[in-house]
Amino acid sequence: MGRLAVIALLSGLSLDLCDDPVGPQPDQPIRPPAGYVPDPPPPLPPGLQPPPQQAPAAAASPAKAEAPAAAPADPPKCPKGDPSGLISARAKPGKDKKHKSIELKLTAKSGAPIQFKKVTQTDDGAAEEVKAEGPELTATVVPASAKAKVKLTVLVQCGWEDRTLLATVDAKGATLREVPPPPEPGFLNLVAEPGLRVSASGKELGVTPLRQVALAPGKYQLKLQPAKGKPRTLAVEIRAAETSTVQDKKK
């Protein structure tokens, strides 16, 4: 056979192999032959158990909506009138016999919206060891003299309001009353020649001209004192939260 015939024969064989490949193609699955039965798995060694089958996880229940928080209760209101009626006051002789001390105890009555805050002022004596704790206040009171009545100004909270009480204490007992708040002041403007000294009810107000001088409501006689000469007077009425303007006619 010649060389060219051998090459032609090999070329034809190669083409036949490509047209009819042997074995499965990559895109074709391998199927077992008919009647094939797989071998059972080998037995486990002694003492070794197969892992337990886990039950499928239950579906999570939807979260319950939280109940809205309850609104805070309204604070107790302070009743109208004098709150001293909501407090019991007791006084008894103290341990200091030499200075005739008095033990004072103020207690809010049951259900009363009273909270003691502090003692702001003491007259005709002294207050020692003061303890203001919520609905109770205790203090050791020392009078200035054997017959003196000690006056304690006590700040309390009634509901949401701050109120001021006056406790009068002596060896016989203690009494309480409310101290009304001071009235809202009014204001004075005085138009006059410069340099006049101005006073009202014995209180020096300043030197003219005066602007926005705070005074308690009421009627006043203003005394105007020049550097030389006799003083003169002016009448004026002050109203709460208002400004009153007066003018010296001899300006």
ABEGO torsion letter per residue (X at the ends): XBAAAAAAAAAAAAAAAAABBBEBBAABBBBBBBGBBBBBBBBBBBGBBBBBBBBBBBBBBBBBBBBBBBBBBBBBBBBBEBAAAABBBBBBBBABAAAGBBBBBBBBBBGBBBBBABBABBBGEBBBGBBBBEABBBBBBBBABAABBBBBBBBBBBEABBBBBBBBBBAAEBBBBBBBBBBBBBBBBBBBBBGBBBBBGGBBAEBOBBBGBBBBBEBBBBBBBBABEBBBBBBBBBBBGBBBBBBBAAX
